[in-house]
Amino acid sequence: MFVQETVLTDGIAQLSYLLGDTDTGRAAVIDPRTDVEVYEQLARKHGLSITHIFETHIHADFVSGSRSLAQRVGRAKIYLSGDHADYQFDGEPVVDGDSFDFGSFHLTARHTPGHTPEHLTFEIAESDHRDTPWAVFTGDSLFVGSAGRPDLLGEGQTAQLAEALYHTLYGYFLKLDDFVTVFPGHGAGSACGADIGDRLQSTIGYERRTNAFLSYPDLESFCQFVVSDAPPVPWHYPKLKKVNAAGPEIMDRLPTIPALPPDDFRRVAREPGVHVVDTRSMLAFGGGHVPGAINIGGRPEMSAWAGQMLDLDQRLLLVVESEDDLDRIQRLLVRTGHCNFAGYLSGGMKAWEIGGLPLETLEQIPVQRLRELQVSDGDLTILDVRAPDEWASGHIPGSKHHFVADMRDRINGLDKNARYATYCASGYRASIAASLMKSRGFSDVSNVPGSWGAWKAAGFPSEQPEGATA
């Protein structure tokens, strides 16, 4: 019997797949994430042995788990693209047309460059109908309502990859039957494509009719659309590409995080290359935190924002709401390559407070109060830290735009002595920005919980940049 399990990794919106045949007992995993126990557990659930691990391409947004999974299950081989690939670790090369027999089904590799030069798509077909695939595992080539961006390898390769993506979409995918199911490598929220749809699967027929990337039949207009529609490239993507090409470190278990009493925590925090990351909610952080801490809340999107804001070689000191959260927080961090932990605050902020150690606060301004200040306080700068496309779609009148990701290395164009209130869509990124600003010496910064969502819900006015369309 054929078995398929889809693993959605929230926060990075990554999709990986386990496929197996319970009669032969063989199974494959496509694009495993960093923490790989989930695949072993799914294989055991169905009485399967993972024998094949396939990579569609060199990933940029998360650390691949292929090497860790191969070691964990013991007998699986890793299969990597043999076309224009830059892998620097051992794996079985796969080229266009290679087929793999699992009993009731076959997987066939197709070279689908565009997002990357080496990219592979895997067709799945019943063994009795090998020439009629019923689904494709598209990696980052074709998404629901979108397609893989061709600009992650730099301007020097963007034009060539955009042309390759055009031929992949129009010369391969659009020639498949309408009934073929599309299982993509990412869902909504990933920056590997523009405006990816929130459904986890689609069909070729539906995408043919609705996907904007499939509505530009001439190469020139397609390439112009693809390049102009791409969101900003996250800072950590080029770094993780190098990690995944070289071969990620094998992780047989999560790294150890030492428990540090408050005095030791404070001492280590002063060491070079150490950053204090407070993973509590914005309101808890605002009420009192370790001086200099950055607030990256322990929600699923922590993976992406830790990748955006923190260097891979930085040693991290963690503050958690509860020590029961530590394992979950750690998984979110290792998925984007952060494995260098200096420790965590044993006993949490309660122990810090009881120890009489210094506290800082971050004022939280509700949107109602922000509206009052907007009218009465001419010295307050309202800072929109959302992405450029969010800003263009509508923002608080009179606010100033400064994307939080651009604050990572330095904060240019802002006066450290001025008064600021930061907002984003919900307050999550605004708290990252506000805490970062305070750690860099900005004297008067507040956060707006609820942010743009609360502002709109309250019925307050909005505006758009001149010439922008909703």
N, C-alpha and C positions, 0 to 999 in steps of 0.2 A: 504494500500500500504506500502511495506517495504521501509524504509529510512536508509541510512548509510552515515555518515559524518566522514571523517578522519581529525584529527587535528595534524599537524606537528609542533612541537615546535623547531624552529631552535636553533642552538647553543648547545643544549643537544641532538639533533636529536631524540627526543622522539615522539612516536606516540600514540595517544589515539583515542578513537572511540565513537561515538554516534550512537546507533541503535534504531530504533523505528518502530511502526506500526501506520499509520495515521488513520486506522479504529478504533482501540481500544484507541488510544491516548497515549499509554504507550511507554516509552523509557528507555534505559539503557545506561550508560556511563562506559567504561572500561578504567581504569588507568588514571583518570583525573589529569591534571597538577595543579600547585599551584594557579595560577590566573584563576579562574573558570568561569568568565563571558561568555567566548566563548561558553560553553556548554548550558547555559541558552539562549543565543542568537540563537543558532542553533535549540534548541527545539522550541522556539517561531516561528522561520522561518517556521517550518513544522507543527505547531499546536500540539506539543507533550508535554507531562508532564513527566519529569524524575522521574521514580519510583524506579529504581535500580541503584546502583553504585557498580561495581565489581573491586576488586583489584586482579591482577594476582599473586602478591608477594610483599614482603617488599622491596621497591625500595632503591637503593643506590645512584643514580645520580641526583635525584631531590626530592623536597619536595612534597609529595602527596597532592592532593586537595580534597580527598574524604570527609573529615569532613567539609571543607568549602562549598563544593558543596551541601552536604546534608542539611546544615543549610540554604543555600541560596535559594534552591528550595522548602524547607518546608516539603515535604512528602516522600522523597526518603530514602530507607534503604541502608546501606552499607553492602556488602557481602564480607566476608574474608575467606581465607582458614582455614579449621578446621583440616588440616593434618600437624602436626609438626610445627605449627605456634607459633610465639612469640609476637603476637599482644597484646598490653596492653590497648586497648580502645574497646568500645562496637561496635559490629557488628554481623550480622547474620552469623553463621558458615556454610561453604560450603565444602562438601566432594565429592570425586569422584563419578560421576553418577548423582548428583543432577541436576534437569532440571527446567527451568524457562520458563513459557508460556507468550508470548507477543501478541498472536493472530495469525498472519500469520507466525510467526517463533518461534522457541524454541532455548534457549541457554542451553547447557549441559556442566557441569564442568568436567574436567579430571585432575587428579593429575599428574603433570609432573615435578618431582623433578630433580635437577641437578645444575641449576644455584643457586637455594636456596632449602632448604628441603620442604618448604610449597608451592612451585610454582604450579599454576593452569593454564591450557589452557581452552579456552571456544570454544566449537563447536557450529556452527549455522546451523540449518536445517529448511526447510519448515515444517510447522505443519502437512501437509499431508504425509511427508516423514521423520519422526523424526529419523529414523535409518540410514539416508543417509545424513550426513553433507556435505554441499557444501563449507564450509570455516572453518578455525580455527583462533582464535585470540590467538597468541602464546606467548604473553608477551616477556620475555627474555629467553625462552627455545630454540626456533628455529628462526633464522634470515634469511634474504636473503643472501645466500652464507656463512653463519656462524652459530654459536650457542652460547648460553649463557656461559659465563666463570664460572667455578666451584670453583674459588679460592678467592672469595671476603669475605668469612667468616674466612679466616686464614688457615695456613698450616695444623692445626689439623683436619680440615674437608674437605680439598681439595680432597684427595683420595676417600673418601666415596661419595662426591658429583659428582666427575668425573665418578664413576661407575654408580651412579644414572642417570646422564645425558646420558650415553651410553644406558641404558635400556629405557629411555624416547625416545631417537631418533630412536633406532633400534626396540624397542618393541612396540612403539606406533605410532610415526609419519610415519615411513616407511611402516606401515600396512594400512595407509589410501590410498584411491584411488588417482590416479595421478591428477584427475581434481580438487581436493580440493584446494581452494585458501588459501594462507598463508598471514595473516595480522600480522606482527611482532610488537613488542613494541618499536623498535628502528630502525633507518636507519643509513646510513653511517656517521661516525664521532663519534659515541658513543663508549666509552671504556668498555661497558658491554659485548662486544664480539670482537673477532679479525677480522679485515678486513671485516666488514659488507658491503654488496653491496649497491649501491646507488639507487636501485629501492625500492619503498615503499611497494610492494607486490610481491608475486611469486605464484608458485603452488608446490604441493608435487612432481609432476612428474618432474618438472624442477630442483628442489632441489635434488631429487634422482639422477639425472644425472650430476649435476654440483657442488654440495656443498661438499667441502673437508671433512667436519665433518661427512658426510654420506658415506665416502669411506673407513672406517676402520672397517671391520666387526668383528675383534677380539678385545676383551676388552683391552688387554695389549697395543697394538699399538695405539688404540684410546686414552686411558688415557695419554700415553706419548705425543701424538700429541696435545691434548687439553691443557695440562699444559705448554708445551714448547712454544706454539704459542700465549699465552696470552700477551697482552701489560701490561705495569706497572699499578699497581692499583692506581688510583687517590687518593690523600690524603684524600679528603672529603667523599669518599664513606662510610667508616665505621661510620663516624659521622652522615651522613644522614640516614643510616640504623637505628641507634638508635632513631633518631627523628621520623622516619616513623613507627617504631615499637611501640613507646610510644604513638603516636597519635599527629600529627602536630597541632600546634596552629591554631584555626579557624581564618581565615582572611576574615572578611566581607568587607574590603576595604584595599587599599594599605596604609601602615603606613605613618604617617606624617613626612615630612622632613623639618625642619625649614630653612627658608632663613636667611643666616647670612651675614651681611656686612663684608668687608675685615678685619677690626680690630677684630671683634668678631670671625670670622673664624680662624684668626691667633691665638687668645687666646685659643679657643677650641682645635685647632690642637696640642697644647702643653700638653693637659691633658693626663693622663695615659690611655692606651687602645684605643686610637683614631688613626685611619689611614686615611691619605688623599689619595683618589683614583681619579686620573685625567682620565676622560673617553673620552677625545678628541683624535683625530688622532695622530699617532706618530710624524708627521711633526709639527703639532700645539704644541704638548707637547715639542718637541725638541727646538722650537723657544723661549719658555719661560714658566716656570711652578713654582708652589709653592715649595719651598725647602722641600725635603723629600717626595714628592708625588710619588706614584707608578702609572705608566701608564698602565691601563687596558682599552683599547679602547671600546667604546660603540657599538660594533658589536655583533651579536647573540652569538658568542663564549665567550662573556664576562661571561655568566652564569657559564660555566665550569671552566674558569680560575679564577674567583672570588672564586669559591668553592675550587680550588686547592691552592690558595695563601693566603686566608684570613681566620682567625678563626671566628666561628659563633658568639662568644661573643664580638668580636671587634666592636667598634663604628666607623661608617664610615662617613667621610666628603667627599662630592662629588664636583668635578669640572666638569661642563658640557659645551659643546660648546654653547648651547642655552637652556634657561629655558624651551622651548617647548619640549626638549628631556627628561626632568626629569621623566615623567611618564613611558616612554619606558625603560629608564635605570633602573628604580626601579623594573620594572617587570623582567628584566633580572637578577637582583640581588636576588630577593625574591625566584626565582625558585630553587636556590641552598641554601636557608635557611638564607640569609642575610637580616634581618629585623630591625637591630639596627642602626638607622641613627642619627648621631650627627648634620647633617645639610648639606646645600650646599652653595657654594659661590655665593651670590646674586650679579648680575651684571657681573659674570664671570671674566675671567682674565683681561678684560678691566678695571673693577673696581679695581682690585688688582694693576694693573700697574699705574693707575691714582692716587691711594692712596700712591704711592711711596714706596711700600713694596718690600722686597727682591725678586729677581728672580734668578732662576737657568736655565741653558740651557743644552741640550743634543745634541751633535754634530751628524749630520746625514751624513754618508759617502756613496755616490753612489758606485755601484759595480765597476765602471771604476776607481774611485779613490782608492778603496780598492785593486784592482789589482795592481795599481802602487805602493801602500804602501807595498804590499806583497813582491814585488821585491826589493824595496829600503829601507824599514824600518825594520831592524832585531829586533827592540824592540817591535813591535806590535804583540800581541797575538790575532789571529782570533778565536773567541769562538762560536762554534756551540751549540745552546741551544735546538735543536730539540730532539725528542724522540729517544731512542736507535735504533729502526728499521729504522728510517729515516737516521740517521747517517750511519748505516751499508749499506744502499742502495746507498750511494755516498755523498761526501762532498768536501768542498774546500781543496785543497792540503795544508798540513801543519797546518790545523786548529786543535784546541783542543776541545774535547767534554765535555759538562757539561749541562745536562738536566735542563731546567729552573725549573721544578717542584721540583727538588732536592735542589733548592736554598731557599725554603720556610722558613725553620727554621734557617739554617746557610749555609754559603758559604765556603766550605772546599776546601783546595788545591789551592787556588788562592791568589796571592800576591796583596794586596790592593794598592801598589804603582806602579804596572806594568800598561802597556797601553793595553787596550782591545777594540776590535770591535766585537759586538755581531750580530749573524745572525740566522735566522730560515728559514721557507719556504717563508714567505712574508714580515717579519719584525714585525708582530704583537707580537709574543711571545718574539722576540729579544728585543723589546722595554720594555716589562715587565721585562725581565732579566736586561737590562741596567739600567732602573730606580731603580730597587731593589738594584743593586750593588751600585749605587750612593748614595742611601739612607742609605746604610750600610758602607759608608766611603771609597769606591773605588774612587781614585782621578782622573782617566783618562779613561773614558768609552765612547764609541761611539756606535751608532746604524746603521745598514745597511738596509735602506728601500728597499723593493723589494727582498732583501736577496737571498736565494738559487734560487728562480724563476728567478730573474733578472740576477744572475750569469750565469745560464744555457742559458737564452735567449741571453746573450752577447757572448756566445760561448767560455767562459773561461773553463780551464781544471778542471777535478774532479778526485777524487781517492776514493778507498774503503779500509776498514780495510783488513789486510792480511787474506786470507781464506774466506772472505765474498763473497756472490753471489748476483747478481742484482735481 
